[in-house]
């Protein structure tokens, strides 16, 4: 006779999550639908004179690049790449925190990562996982398969130091892989890829290295175009080979693809037409056709991405890129990004209008145990997203404690199934 599984704590958590999602469905206005139905115009009419703000000089150092901000979920820790102290040849990662008065502290280098390699080693595109324990980035360290590979470094607590970086394996190829971002549930890895020898927008041959380093070589600033890629994590915690993302971002000259915490919203930067609707905005470089920020949402029931909207609440006449949003940072949605200020790149923040803000997410935790002995049961679990089936995944719980955690997005319906050969099947929504 098969035994039973008890999972009351998990069931309670998901009932609470379901109530939260239903309340959202009942109270939500047409904000989400407006993105697709009405386009950007109606949204901008309700969002007057948006402002963007530079981070202080402690972060934006004079005549150095500060690029690719990665904000923690609570908005109190910011990691970014910079060439401060390295010249234009090398980039490393730096971290700053907000003190009790809301001021950003002087950034400190992440030496456990920056110390790997030589002065010319390029370390770029940091991304902090939703739980704050994993830092993803790209680099040309000695064990790369090509010019740039994707890496991860982990730590035991949010206040701890990151350990040695690890190459992400099969997702990396001989081509350029850079600037990774990961969905809040940790199961999808998005990044940008460029084939070595590929042509840029002006027809020249690409070179190894980063776009920032390459841009300093010529006043003409060659334009490098990239492909948005996605890799999926297996139940054994390995990453699959990358696949091209289905969407307009791969039909234009685009880069800096950043998945938001809800796993359904993506910001990226592109030379696509349709941006800079605010003609009155005073910019820095009025002479250039440049990259602007766009937002796209994943369509329900498929893996394709919808038509992009220009994020003109952040677009000025400079080139913007690399968006990061803190999901738990107060009532308003705050977005961090970088912009080309001619002499260097700097980090800015701005508030996000409702029509562009990603959905809220929440952490759900539980444990699987024997209904009689209350001993933990180690098993594989199937998490199904009934609203967006393509976002489902399988995952093992903790072998010693039986505990697990996952992230759910407001407005979506979920189902969890447990099948163990020694126990009766267990499924709930």
C-alpha positions, 0 to 999 in steps of 0.5 A: 500500500502506498503511503500519503504525503502531508503538505499542509504548510504548502497548501496554506501558502498557495491558498493565500497566493490564490486569494491574492491573485483573485483579488488582483483580477477583481481590482485590476483596471485595464492597465495590462490590456492597455499595453497591447490595445491602446499602445503607448499614446494613452499611457503617456497622456496620463504620465506628464513630464517624467523625470530621470535622476542620476545616482550621486557622484559616489556611484557615478564617478567622473570620466569612468563608465558605470554600466548595467545596474543590478538592484536587489529585490528590496532596492537597498543593494546595487551591483554594477560594472565599472572601469574605474581604476582600469582604464578602457580595457578592463571592467570589474563589478562593484557594490553599493548599499543604501544607508538608513538615510537613503543615501548610496554608500561608496561602492566597493569592488567584488574582489572574489570575482574581480581578482580572477584574471588579469588587468585586461579581464572584462567582467560585465553585466551583473544580475542579482537573483531574486533571493540575493544569493546568486550573482550572474555575469559575463566574462572572458576569464581563462576557462571561457569557450569563446570570447565571452561566457556566462558565469555565476557566483553564490553566497550563503546569506544576503550579507555574505561574500560571493564565492569563486565564479563558476562557468554556466556550462552548456549554455556557453558556446564559442560565440559571444554570450553576455549580460545574463538575467534570470527570472525570479523563480530561477528557471529561465536565463535570458542573455544576448549573443553575437556570433564572432565575425558577425557584421555590425549595423554599418557592415564592419566585422565584430571584435571580441570584448565589450561594446563599451570598450569597442565604442572607445576605439572610434568616434563613429561608435560602431553599432553592435547588434545582438540576438536575445537568447533563453536557456532553461534550467533542468531539475538537476540545476543545469542550463540547457543550450540557448534558443532564440527568443521569439519576438520583435527584439530579434527583428531589429538591431537590439541588445541589453535584454533584461527579464523582469521579476515577473518573468513576463516583462522584458525591457531592452534597447533598440534602434527600432523606430518609434521611440522618443515621443517626447520631443520637448525633452532636452538631451545630451546628443541631439545629433545621433540616431541611438538606442532607446528602451522598449518594453515587451510582454510575453503573450498568454499561452505561448513563448512569443513576445508581444509588440514592443512599446517605447519606454519614453518615460526614460528615453532621452536623446542619449543611448539608454540600456540595461534596466533593473527593477526592484520588485519589493521597493515600496509602493512605486515601481523604481527602475534603474538603467544606464545612459551614454552621457558622451564622456562616459556612461552613468546610472539613473533611476526613474519611476515606472508608469503603471502601464509599463510596470511588471506584475508583482511577485511573491515567494511561496515556501513549503515542505513535503513530508510523510503524513504519518511519520512527518519525516521529510520526503525527497521528490521531484515536484511539477510546478505548472503555470496554468496561465502561461504553460510555457513557464512551468518547470520541474524541481526537486525539494531539499533532500534533508529538510523536504523544504522548497520555495518558488516564486509566483506572479499575481494574476496567474493560476498555478498547479503543483503535482507530486509523484513519488513511487512510494506515495499516493499522487498529490495535486493541488491548485 
